[in-house]
Amino acid sequence: MRKQRTARLLAALTLAALAGACGDDDPAGPGRQPMPDFRLVDVNPFSATGGDLVSPRDYLGVVSAWYFGQAT
């Protein structure tokens, strides 16, 4: 019984996430401003773009995550 409830909840959450991502051609989302354009060097040596300048504009239409870390 608990497994069925968990499976139904997971299915409902998945459908809600998919429904929220459909039908919007605005990459910033409805009522949102796009991220300002900037370019930074990809310092990850294991990345396919390592050493290259990358920008959020390079990833329009796909999910991407940006992390700005600082080591001291």
Buried (B, 14 or more C-beta within 10 A) or exposed (E): EEEEEEEEEEEEEEEEEEEEEEEEEEBEEEEEEEBEEEEEEEEEEEEEEEEEEBEBEEEEEEEEEEEEEEEE
